[in-house]
Amino acid sequence: MRALQFWKAVTKDRSDFLDRLLSVFERSAIRFCVIGGVAVNAYAEPLVTLDFELASAPANLERVEELMSRQFDVRRSANVLNMTAADSELRVEIRADQRYARFVEGAQMADVLGLGLPVAAVEDVLQEEIWAIDEGRRSRMGLLNIVRLIETSPELAEHVPPHILARLIQ
């Protein structure tokens, strides 16, 4: 079984949610990049997750919300869109606050579980994981993602704040 088929099987994505979502971005020429655990998969041994996180420029948020709400269940809070689709357990989150704009600019195409996607630079992926831990959006999974990144790029450890490194040692 190919990686993408496996991922779709695990997320029970029988509605092609991911394919349809990516198609909306492509047809609309809206720039984005992958962040979070899926982005970590571009740099480390892959893990399958039900969460698919993206970043886009804040100026795109209204348009993305309008386009996505035509096909998916979309909930908005501040600069974040959370999306789900019928017949899929995949959960999509699009972050569009100003600090993510540079992530999109620095993204490079990479293979992520069989898909060619724009992925934030490894330093940006690490920074997002740090923000997620500090903001209480992720705890154990964020720590795991940081460990995965450091295992493949040990030089990243110097960018991890001491309070997070201490948690990794525990």
DRENDRENDO-104200 format. One record per residue: x, y, z of N, C-alpha, C in turn. Coordinates in nm, 2 decimals, padded with zeros to 4 digits. Layout:
! DRENDRENDO-104200
neast X	nnorth Y	nup Z	caeast X	canorth Y	caup Z	ceast X	cnorth Y	cup Z
...
***
This chain:
! DRENDRENDO-104200
neast 00.09	nnorth -00.12	nup 00.00	caeast 00.00	canorth 00.00	caup 00.00	ceast 00.09	cnorth 00.12	cup 00.00
neast 00.06	nnorth 00.22	nup -00.08	caeast 00.14	canorth 00.34	caup -00.09	ceast 00.10	cnorth 00.43	cup 00.03
neast 00.20	nnorth 00.52	nup 00.06	caeast 00.19	canorth 00.61	caup 00.18	ceast 00.06	cnorth 00.69	cup 00.18
neast 00.02	nnorth 00.75	nup 00.07	caeast -00.10	canorth 00.83	caup 00.06	ceast -00.22	cnorth 00.74	cup 00.08
neast -00.23	nnorth 00.63	nup 00.02	caeast -00.34	canorth 00.54	caup 00.05	ceast -00.35	cnorth 00.50	cup 00.19
neast -00.24	nnorth 00.47	nup 00.25	caeast -00.24	canorth 00.43	caup 00.40	ceast -00.29	cnorth 00.55	cup 00.48
neast -00.24	nnorth 00.67	nup 00.45	caeast -00.29	canorth 00.79	caup 00.52	ceast -00.44	cnorth 00.81	cup 00.51
neast -00.49	nnorth 00.79	nup 00.39	caeast -00.63	canorth 00.81	caup 00.37	ceast -00.71	cnorth 00.70	cup 00.44
neast -00.65	nnorth 00.58	nup 00.45	caeast -00.72	canorth 00.47	caup 00.52	ceast -00.72	cnorth 00.50	cup 00.67
neast -00.61	nnorth 00.55	nup 00.73	caeast -00.61	canorth 00.58	caup 00.87	ceast -00.70	cnorth 00.69	cup 00.90
neast -00.71	nnorth 00.80	nup 00.82	caeast -00.80	canorth 00.91	caup 00.85	ceast -00.94	cnorth 00.89	cup 00.80
neast -00.96	nnorth 00.77	nup 00.75	caeast -01.10	canorth 00.73	caup 00.70	ceast -01.15	cnorth 00.84	cup 00.61
neast -01.06	nnorth 00.89	nup 00.52	caeast -01.10	canorth 01.00	caup 00.43	ceast -01.17	cnorth 00.94	cup 00.30
neast -01.29	nnorth 00.90	nup 00.32	caeast -01.36	canorth 00.84	caup 00.20	ceast -01.43	cnorth 00.94	cup 00.11
neast -01.42	nnorth 01.07	nup 00.16	caeast -01.48	canorth 01.18	caup 00.08	ceast -01.37	cnorth 01.26	cup 00.00
neast -01.25	nnorth 01.21	nup 00.00	caeast -01.14	canorth 01.28	caup -00.06	ceast -01.12	cnorth 01.42	cup -00.01
neast -01.15	nnorth 01.44	nup 00.11	caeast -01.14	canorth 01.57	caup 00.18	ceast -01.00	cnorth 01.64	cup 00.15
neast -00.89	nnorth 01.57	nup 00.17	caeast -00.76	canorth 01.63	caup 00.15	ceast -00.74	cnorth 01.67	cup 00.00
neast -00.78	nnorth 01.58	nup -00.09	caeast -00.76	canorth 01.61	caup -00.23	ceast -00.85	cnorth 01.74	cup -00.27
neast -00.97	nnorth 01.74	nup -00.22	caeast -01.06	canorth 01.85	caup -00.25	ceast -01.00	cnorth 01.98	cup -00.19
neast -00.95	nnorth 01.98	nup -00.07	caeast -00.90	canorth 02.09	caup 00.00	ceast -00.78	cnorth 02.15	cup -00.08
neast -00.69	nnorth 02.06	nup -00.12	caeast -00.57	canorth 02.10	caup -00.19	ceast -00.61	cnorth 02.16	cup -00.33
neast -00.71	nnorth 02.10	nup -00.39	caeast -00.76	canorth 02.15	caup -00.52	ceast -00.81	cnorth 02.29	cup -00.51
neast -00.88	nnorth 02.33	nup -00.40	caeast -00.93	canorth 02.46	caup -00.38	ceast -00.81	cnorth 02.56	cup -00.38
neast -00.71	nnorth 02.53	nup -00.30	caeast -00.59	canorth 02.61	caup -00.30	ceast -00.53	cnorth 02.63	cup -00.44
neast -00.51	nnorth 02.52	nup -00.51	caeast -00.45	canorth 02.52	caup -00.64	ceast -00.53	cnorth 02.61	cup -00.74
neast -00.66	nnorth 02.58	nup -00.75	caeast -00.75	canorth 02.65	caup -00.84	ceast -00.75	cnorth 02.80	cup -00.81
neast -00.74	nnorth 02.83	nup -00.68	caeast -00.76	canorth 02.97	caup -00.64	ceast -00.62	cnorth 03.05	cup -00.63
neast -00.51	nnorth 02.98	nup -00.66	caeast -00.38	canorth 03.03	caup -00.65	ceast -00.35	cnorth 03.10	cup -00.52
neast -00.40	nnorth 03.04	nup -00.41	caeast -00.37	canorth 03.09	caup -00.28	ceast -00.25	cnorth 03.02	cup -00.22
neast -00.15	nnorth 03.09	nup -00.19	caeast -00.03	canorth 03.03	caup -00.14	ceast -00.05	cnorth 02.99	cup 00.01
neast 00.01	nnorth 02.87	nup 00.04	caeast 00.00	canorth 02.82	caup 00.17	ceast 00.13	cnorth 02.73	cup 00.19
neast 00.14	nnorth 02.68	nup 00.31	caeast 00.25	canorth 02.58	caup 00.34	ceast 00.20	cnorth 02.49	cup 00.45
neast 00.25	nnorth 02.37	nup 00.45	caeast 00.22	canorth 02.28	caup 00.56	ceast 00.31	cnorth 02.31	cup 00.68
neast 00.25	nnorth 02.30	nup 00.80	caeast 00.31	canorth 02.31	caup 00.92	ceast 00.27	cnorth 02.20	cup 01.02
neast 00.31	nnorth 02.20	nup 01.14	caeast 00.27	canorth 02.10	caup 01.24	ceast 00.33	cnorth 01.96	cup 01.21
neast 00.27	nnorth 01.86	nup 01.26	caeast 00.32	canorth 01.73	caup 01.25	ceast 00.33	cnorth 01.67	cup 01.11
neast 00.25	nnorth 01.72	nup 01.02	caeast 00.26	canorth 01.67	caup 00.88	ceast 00.39	cnorth 01.73	cup 00.82
neast 00.42	nnorth 01.85	nup 00.86	caeast 00.54	canorth 01.91	caup 00.81	ceast 00.66	cnorth 01.84	cup 00.87
neast 00.65	nnorth 01.80	nup 00.99	caeast 00.76	canorth 01.73	caup 01.05	ceast 00.79	cnorth 01.60	cup 00.97
neast 00.69	nnorth 01.54	nup 00.92	caeast 00.70	canorth 01.42	caup 00.84	ceast 00.79	cnorth 01.44	cup 00.71
neast 00.80	nnorth 01.57	nup 00.67	caeast 00.89	canorth 01.60	caup 00.55	ceast 01.04	cnorth 01.59	cup 00.59
neast 01.06	nnorth 01.61	nup 00.72	caeast 01.20	canorth 01.61	caup 00.77	ceast 01.24	cnorth 01.49	cup 00.86
neast 01.15	nnorth 01.41	nup 00.90	caeast 01.18	canorth 01.30	caup 00.99	ceast 01.10	cnorth 01.18	cup 00.95
neast 01.12	nnorth 01.07	nup 01.02	caeast 01.04	canorth 00.95	caup 01.00	ceast 00.90	cnorth 00.98	cup 01.01
neast 00.81	nnorth 00.95	nup 00.91	caeast 00.67	canorth 00.99	caup 00.92	ceast 00.59	cnorth 00.92	cup 01.02
neast 00.50	nnorth 00.99	nup 01.08	caeast 00.40	canorth 00.94	caup 01.17	ceast 00.26	cnorth 00.98	cup 01.11
neast 00.16	nnorth 00.90	nup 01.12	caeast 00.03	canorth 00.94	caup 01.07	ceast -00.05	cnorth 01.01	cup 01.17
neast -00.11	nnorth 01.11	nup 01.13	caeast -00.19	canorth 01.19	caup 01.22	ceast -00.33	cnorth 01.23	cup 01.16
neast -00.42	nnorth 01.26	nup 01.24	caeast -00.55	canorth 01.30	caup 01.19	ceast -00.56	cnorth 01.45	cup 01.16
neast -00.45	nnorth 01.52	nup 01.21	caeast -00.45	canorth 01.67	caup 01.20	ceast -00.36	cnorth 01.71	cup 01.08
neast -00.41	nnorth 01.80	nup 01.00	caeast -00.34	canorth 01.85	caup 00.89	ceast -00.34	cnorth 02.00	cup 00.90
neast -00.22	nnorth 02.06	nup 00.94	caeast -00.21	canorth 02.20	caup 00.96	ceast -00.14	cnorth 02.28	cup 00.85
neast -00.20	nnorth 02.39	nup 00.82	caeast -00.15	canorth 02.47	caup 00.71	ceast -00.13	cnorth 02.62	cup 00.76
neast -00.05	nnorth 02.69	nup 00.69	caeast -00.03	canorth 02.84	caup 00.72	ceast -00.06	cnorth 02.91	cup 00.59
neast -00.12	nnorth 03.03	nup 00.60	caeast -00.14	canorth 03.11	caup 00.48	ceast -00.13	cnorth 03.26	cup 00.53
neast -00.12	nnorth 03.35	nup 00.44	caeast -00.11	canorth 03.49	caup 00.47	ceast -00.24	cnorth 03.54	cup 00.53
neast -00.23	nnorth 03.63	nup 00.63	caeast -00.36	canorth 03.68	caup 00.69	ceast -00.45	cnorth 03.75	cup 00.58
neast -00.39	nnorth 03.80	nup 00.48	caeast -00.48	canorth 03.87	caup 00.38	ceast -00.56	cnorth 03.77	cup 00.30
neast -00.53	nnorth 03.64	nup 00.31	caeast -00.61	canorth 03.54	caup 00.24	ceast -00.72	cnorth 03.48	cup 00.32
neast -00.72	nnorth 03.51	nup 00.45	caeast -00.81	canorth 03.43	caup 00.54	ceast -00.96	cnorth 03.44	cup 00.50
neast -01.01	nnorth 03.56	nup 00.47	caeast -01.15	canorth 03.58	caup 00.43	ceast -01.18	cnorth 03.50	cup 00.30
neast -01.09	nnorth 03.51	nup 00.20	caeast -01.12	canorth 03.44	caup 00.08	ceast -01.11	cnorth 03.28	cup 00.10
neast -01.01	nnorth 03.24	nup 00.18	caeast -01.00	canorth 03.10	caup 00.21	ceast -01.13	cnorth 03.05	cup 00.28
neast -01.18	nnorth 03.13	nup 00.38	caeast -01.30	canorth 03.09	caup 00.45	ceast -01.42	cnorth 03.08	cup 00.35
neast -01.43	nnorth 03.17	nup 00.27	caeast -01.54	canorth 03.17	caup 00.17	ceast -01.54	cnorth 03.05	cup 00.08
neast -01.42	nnorth 03.03	nup 00.02	caeast -01.40	canorth 02.91	caup -00.07	ceast -01.42	cnorth 02.78	cup 00.00
neast -01.36	nnorth 02.76	nup 00.11	caeast -01.37	canorth 02.63	caup 00.18	ceast -01.51	cnorth 02.61	cup 00.24
neast -01.58	nnorth 02.71	nup 00.28	caeast -01.72	canorth 02.69	caup 00.34	ceast -01.82	cnorth 02.64	cup 00.23
neast -01.78	nnorth 02.65	nup 00.11	caeast -01.87	canorth 02.60	caup 00.00	ceast -01.87	cnorth 02.44	cup 00.00
neast -01.77	nnorth 02.38	nup 00.05	caeast -01.75	canorth 02.23	caup 00.05	ceast -01.74	cnorth 02.17	cup 00.18
neast -01.69	nnorth 02.24	nup 00.28	caeast -01.66	canorth 02.18	caup 00.41	ceast -01.72	cnorth 02.26	cup 00.53
neast -01.73	nnorth 02.19	nup 00.64	caeast -01.77	canorth 02.25	caup 00.76	ceast -01.66	cnorth 02.34	cup 00.82
neast -01.67	nnorth 02.47	nup 00.82	caeast -01.57	canorth 02.56	caup 00.86	ceast -01.61	cnorth 02.64	cup 00.98
neast -01.52	nnorth 02.64	nup 01.08	caeast -01.53	canorth 02.72	caup 01.20	ceast -01.42	cnorth 02.81	cup 01.21
neast -01.45	nnorth 02.94	nup 01.24	caeast -01.34	canorth 03.04	caup 01.25	ceast -01.33	cnorth 03.09	cup 01.39
neast -01.20	nnorth 03.11	nup 01.43	caeast -01.18	canorth 03.18	caup 01.56	ceast -01.05	cnorth 03.26	cup 01.54
neast -01.06	nnorth 03.39	nup 01.56	caeast -00.95	canorth 03.48	caup 01.53	ceast -00.89	cnorth 03.46	cup 01.40
neast -00.76	nnorth 03.42	nup 01.39	caeast -00.69	canorth 03.40	caup 01.26	ceast -00.68	cnorth 03.25	cup 01.23
neast -00.78	nnorth 03.17	nup 01.27	caeast -00.77	canorth 03.03	caup 01.25	ceast -00.90	cnorth 02.98	cup 01.19
neast -00.88	nnorth 02.89	nup 01.09	caeast -01.00	canorth 02.82	caup 01.03	ceast -00.98	cnorth 02.67	cup 01.07
neast -01.08	nnorth 02.61	nup 01.12	caeast -01.09	canorth 02.47	caup 01.15	ceast -01.19	cnorth 02.41	cup 01.05
neast -01.15	nnorth 02.30	nup 00.99	caeast -01.24	canorth 02.24	caup 00.89	ceast -01.25	cnorth 02.09	cup 00.90
neast -01.37	nnorth 02.04	nup 00.87	caeast -01.39	canorth 01.90	caup 00.87	ceast -01.48	cnorth 01.88	cup 00.75
neast -01.49	nnorth 01.75	nup 00.71	caeast -01.58	canorth 01.71	caup 00.60	ceast -01.65	cnorth 01.58	cup 00.64
neast -01.77	nnorth 01.57	nup 00.58	caeast -01.84	canorth 01.45	caup 00.60	ceast -01.76	cnorth 01.33	cup 00.55
neast -01.77	nnorth 01.22	nup 00.62	caeast -01.71	canorth 01.09	caup 00.57	ceast -01.55	cnorth 01.10	cup 00.57
neast -01.50	nnorth 01.18	nup 00.67	caeast -01.35	canorth 01.18	caup 00.68	ceast -01.32	cnorth 01.22	cup 00.83
neast -01.22	nnorth 01.16	nup 00.89	caeast -01.18	canorth 01.19	caup 01.02	ceast -01.06	cnorth 01.29	cup 01.02
neast -01.02	nnorth 01.33	nup 00.91	caeast -00.92	canorth 01.43	caup 00.89	ceast -00.96	cnorth 01.56	cup 00.95
neast -00.88	nnorth 01.63	nup 01.03	caeast -00.91	canorth 01.76	caup 01.08	ceast -00.81	cnorth 01.86	cup 01.03
neast -00.86	nnorth 01.96	nup 00.96	caeast -00.77	canorth 02.06	caup 00.90	ceast -00.78	cnorth 02.19	cup 00.98
neast -00.66	nnorth 02.25	nup 01.00	caeast -00.65	canorth 02.38	caup 01.06	ceast -00.56	cnorth 02.47	cup 00.98
neast -00.61	nnorth 02.59	nup 00.95	caeast -00.54	canorth 02.69	caup 00.87	ceast -00.51	cnorth 02.81	cup 00.96
neast -00.38	nnorth 02.83	nup 00.99	caeast -00.34	canorth 02.95	caup 01.07	ceast -00.30	cnorth 03.06	cup 00.98
neast -00.35	nnorth 03.18	nup 01.01	caeast -00.32	canorth 03.29	caup 00.92	ceast -00.30	cnorth 03.42	cup 00.99
neast -00.22	nnorth 03.41	nup 01.10	caeast -00.18	canorth 03.53	caup 01.17	ceast -00.05	cnorth 03.58	cup 01.11
neast -00.01	nnorth 03.70	nup 01.13	caeast 00.10	canorth 03.76	caup 01.06	ceast 00.24	cnorth 03.69	cup 01.08
neast 00.26	nnorth 03.62	nup 01.19	caeast 00.39	canorth 03.56	caup 01.21	ceast 00.41	cnorth 03.44	cup 01.12
neast 00.30	nnorth 03.39	nup 01.06	caeast 00.31	canorth 03.27	caup 00.96	ceast 00.34	cnorth 03.32	cup 00.82
neast 00.33	nnorth 03.44	nup 00.79	caeast 00.35	canorth 03.49	caup 00.65	ceast 00.49	cnorth 03.45	cup 00.60
neast 00.59	nnorth 03.47	nup 00.68	caeast 00.72	canorth 03.43	caup 00.64	ceast 00.74	cnorth 03.28	cup 00.62
neast 00.66	nnorth 03.20	nup 00.69	caeast 00.67	canorth 03.06	caup 00.66	ceast 00.63	cnorth 03.02	cup 00.52
neast 00.52	nnorth 03.09	nup 00.47	caeast 00.47	canorth 03.06	caup 00.34	ceast 00.58	cnorth 03.11	cup 00.24
neast 00.64	nnorth 03.22	nup 00.26	caeast 00.74	canorth 03.28	caup 00.17	ceast 00.86	cnorth 03.18	cup 00.16
neast 00.90	nnorth 03.12	nup 00.27	caeast 01.02	canorth 03.04	caup 00.27	ceast 00.99	cnorth 02.89	cup 00.25
neast 00.87	nnorth 02.85	nup 00.22	caeast 00.83	canorth 02.71	caup 00.20	ceast 00.90	cnorth 02.66	cup 00.07
neast 00.93	nnorth 02.53	nup 00.08	caeast 00.98	canorth 02.46	caup -00.04	ceast 00.89	cnorth 02.33	cup -00.06
neast 00.89	nnorth 02.29	nup -00.19	caeast 00.81	canorth 02.17	caup -00.22	ceast 00.89	cnorth 02.05	cup -00.16
neast 00.81	nnorth 01.95	nup -00.10	caeast 00.86	canorth 01.83	caup -00.04	ceast 00.76	cnorth 01.72	cup -00.05
neast 00.81	nnorth 01.60	nup -00.04	caeast 00.72	canorth 01.48	caup -00.04	ceast 00.68	cnorth 01.46	cup 00.10
neast 00.55	nnorth 01.46	nup 00.12	caeast 00.49	canorth 01.43	caup 00.25	ceast 00.39	cnorth 01.32	cup 00.23
neast 00.42	nnorth 01.20	nup 00.27	caeast 00.34	canorth 01.08	caup 00.26	ceast 00.28	cnorth 01.07	cup 00.12
neast 00.37	nnorth 01.08	nup 00.02	caeast 00.32	canorth 01.06	caup -00.11	ceast 00.27	cnorth 01.18	cup -00.19
neast 00.26	nnorth 01.30	nup -00.12	caeast 00.21	canorth 01.42	caup -00.18	ceast 00.32	cnorth 01.52	cup -00.19
neast 00.33	nnorth 01.59	nup -00.30	caeast 00.42	canorth 01.70	caup -00.32	ceast 00.35	cnorth 01.82	cup -00.27
neast 00.40	nnorth 01.88	nup -00.16	caeast 00.34	canorth 01.99	caup -00.09	ceast 00.44	cnorth 02.10	cup -00.05
neast 00.40	nnorth 02.23	nup -00.05	caeast 00.49	canorth 02.33	caup 00.00	ceast 00.49	cnorth 02.31	cup 00.15
neast 00.61	nnorth 02.30	nup 00.20	caeast 00.64	canorth 02.27	caup 00.34	ceast 00.72	cnorth 02.38	cup 00.40
neast 00.68	nnorth 02.43	nup 00.52	caeast 00.76	canorth 02.54	caup 00.58	ceast 00.91	cnorth 02.48	cup 00.61
neast 01.00	nnorth 02.58	nup 00.61	caeast 01.14	canorth 02.54	caup 00.64	ceast 01.15	cnorth 02.48	cup 00.77
neast 01.25	nnorth 02.39	nup 00.79	caeast 01.26	canorth 02.31	caup 00.91	ceast 01.27	cnorth 02.40	cup 01.04
neast 01.34	nnorth 02.51	nup 01.03	caeast 01.34	canorth 02.61	caup 01.14	ceast 01.21	cnorth 02.67	cup 01.17
neast 01.12	nnorth 02.69	nup 01.07	caeast 00.99	canorth 02.74	caup 01.09	ceast 00.90	cnorth 02.64	cup 01.15
neast 00.92	nnorth 02.51	nup 01.11	caeast 00.84	canorth 02.40	caup 01.16	ceast 00.87	cnorth 02.39	cup 01.31
neast 00.99	nnorth 02.40	nup 01.35	caeast 01.03	canorth 02.40	caup 01.49	ceast 00.97	cnorth 02.51	cup 01.56
neast 00.98	nnorth 02.63	nup 01.51	caeast 00.92	canorth 02.75	caup 01.57	ceast 00.77	cnorth 02.73	cup 01.60
neast 00.70	nnorth 02.68	nup 01.50	caeast 00.56	canorth 02.66	caup 01.52	ceast 00.53	cnorth 02.56	cup 01.63
neast 00.61	nnorth 02.46	nup 01.64	caeast 00.59	canorth 02.36	caup 01.75	ceast 00.61	cnorth 02.42	cup 01.88
neast 00.71	nnorth 02.51	nup 01.89	caeast 00.74	canorth 02.59	caup 02.02	ceast 00.62	cnorth 02.67	cup 02.05
neast 00.57	nnorth 02.75	nup 01.95	caeast 00.46	canorth 02.83	caup 01.98	ceast 00.34	cnorth 02.75	cup 02.02
neast 00.32	nnorth 02.64	nup 01.96	caeast 00.20	canorth 02.55	caup 01.99	ceast 00.21	cnorth 02.50	cup 02.14
neast 00.33	nnorth 02.47	nup 02.18	caeast 00.35	canorth 02.43	caup 02.32	ceast 00.33	cnorth 02.54	cup 02.42
neast 00.39	nnorth 02.66	nup 02.39	caeast 00.38	canorth 02.77	caup 02.47	ceast 00.24	cnorth 02.83	cup 02.48
neast 00.16	nnorth 02.81	nup 02.38	caeast 00.02	canorth 02.86	caup 02.37	ceast -00.08	cnorth 02.76	cup 02.42
neast -00.03	nnorth 02.64	nup 02.46	caeast -00.12	canorth 02.53	caup 02.51	ceast -00.20	cnorth 02.46	cup 02.40
neast -00.16	nnorth 02.47	nup 02.28	caeast -00.23	canorth 02.40	caup 02.17	ceast -00.18	cnorth 02.26	cup 02.15
neast -00.06	nnorth 02.24	nup 02.19	caeast 00.00	canorth 02.10	caup 02.19	ceast 00.09	cnorth 02.08	cup 02.31
neast 00.09	nnorth 01.96	nup 02.35	caeast 00.18	canorth 01.93	caup 02.46	ceast 00.27	cnorth 01.81	cup 02.43
neast 00.22	nnorth 01.69	nup 02.45	caeast 00.30	canorth 01.58	caup 02.42	ceast 00.34	cnorth 01.56	cup 02.28
neast 00.24	nnorth 01.59	nup 02.19	caeast 00.27	canorth 01.57	caup 02.05	ceast 00.37	cnorth 01.68	cup 02.00
neast 00.35	nnorth 01.80	nup 02.05	caeast 00.45	canorth 01.90	caup 02.02	ceast 00.59	cnorth 01.86	cup 02.06
neast 00.60	nnorth 01.81	nup 02.18	caeast 00.73	canorth 01.76	caup 02.23	ceast 00.79	cnorth 01.65	cup 02.15
neast 00.70	nnorth 01.56	nup 02.11	caeast 00.74	canorth 01.45	caup 02.02	ceast 00.79	cnorth 01.50	cup 01.89
neast 00.72	nnorth 01.60	nup 01.83	caeast 00.76	canorth 01.66	caup 01.71	ceast 00.90	cnorth 01.73	cup 01.72
neast 00.92	nnorth 01.80	nup 01.83	caeast 01.05	canorth 01.86	caup 01.85	ceast 01.16	cnorth 01.75	cup 01.86
neast 01.14	nnorth 01.65	nup 01.93	caeast 01.23	canorth 01.54	caup 01.94	ceast 01.26	cnorth 01.48	cup 01.80
neast 01.16	nnorth 01.46	nup 01.72	caeast 01.18	canorth 01.41	caup 01.59	ceast 01.26	cnorth 01.50	cup 01.50
neast 01.24	nnorth 01.63	nup 01.51	caeast 01.32	canorth 01.73	caup 01.43	ceast 01.46	cnorth 01.73	cup 01.48
neast 01.49	nnorth 01.73	nup 01.61	caeast 01.62	canorth 01.73	caup 01.67	ceast 01.70	cnorth 01.60	cup 01.63
neast 01.63	nnorth 01.49	nup 01.63	caeast 01.69	canorth 01.36	caup 01.59	ceast 01.75	cnorth 01.37	cup 01.45
neast 01.68	nnorth 01.43	nup 01.36	caeast 01.73	canorth 01.44	caup 01.22	ceast 01.82	cnorth 01.56	cup 01.20
neast 01.80	nnorth 01.67	nup 01.28	caeast 01.88	canorth 01.79	caup 01.26	ceast 01.92	cnorth 01.84	cup 01.40
neast 02.03	nnorth 01.77	nup 01.46	caeast 02.07	canorth 01.80	caup 01.60	ceast 02.10	cnorth 01.95	cup 01.62
neast 02.14	nnorth 02.02	nup 01.52	caeast 02.17	canorth 02.17	caup 01.54	ceast 02.04	cnorth 02.25	cup 01.58
neast 01.93	nnorth 02.19	nup 01.56	caeast 01.80	canorth 02.27	caup 01.60	ceast 01.79	cnorth 02.28	cup 01.75
neast 01.85	nnorth 02.19	nup 01.82	caeast 01.84	canorth 02.19	caup 01.97	ceast 01.87	cnorth 02.33	cup 02.03
neast 01.97	nnorth 02.40	nup 01.97	caeast 02.01	canorth 02.53	caup 02.02	ceast 01.90	cnorth 02.63	cup 02.01
neast 01.80	nnorth 02.60	nup 01.93	caeast 01.69	canorth 02.70	caup 01.91	ceast 01.57	cnorth 02.67	cup 02.00
neast 01.57	nnorth 02.56	nup 02.07	caeast 01.46	canorth 02.52	caup 02.16	ceast 01.48	cnorth 02.59	cup 02.30
neast 01.38	nnorth 02.66	nup 02.34	caeast 01.39	canorth 02.73	caup 02.47	ceast 01.42	cnorth 02.64	cup 02.59
neast 01.50	nnorth 02.68	nup 02.69	caeast 01.53	canorth 02.59	caup 02.80	ceast 01.41	cnorth 02.53	cup 02.87
neast 01.30	nnorth 02.60	nup 02.88	caeast 01.18	canorth 02.54	caup 02.95	ceast 01.13	cnorth 02.42	cup 02.87
neast 01.14	nnorth 02.42	nup 02.74	caeast 01.09	canorth 02.31	caup 02.66	ceast 01.20	cnorth 02.20	cup 02.66
neast 01.33	nnorth 02.23	nup 02.65	caeast 01.43	canorth 02.13	caup 02.66	ceast 01.42	cnorth 02.06	cup 02.79
neast 01.39	nnorth 02.13	nup 02.90	caeast 01.38	canorth 02.06	caup 03.03	ceast 01.27	cnorth 01.96	cup 03.03
neast 01.16	nnorth 01.99	nup 02.96	caeast 01.05	canorth 01.89	caup 02.95	ceast 01.09	cnorth 01.77	cup 02.86
neast 01.18	nnorth 01.79	nup 02.77	caeast 01.22	canorth 01.68	caup 02.68	ceast 01.31	cnorth 01.58	cup 02.76
neast 01.38	nnorth 01.63	nup 02.86	caeast 01.47	canorth 01.55	caup 02.94	ceast 01.40	cnorth 01.47	cup 03.04
neast 01.28	nnorth 01.52	nup 03.09	caeast 01.20	canorth 01.45	caup 03.19	ceast 01.17	cnorth 01.31	cup 03.16
***
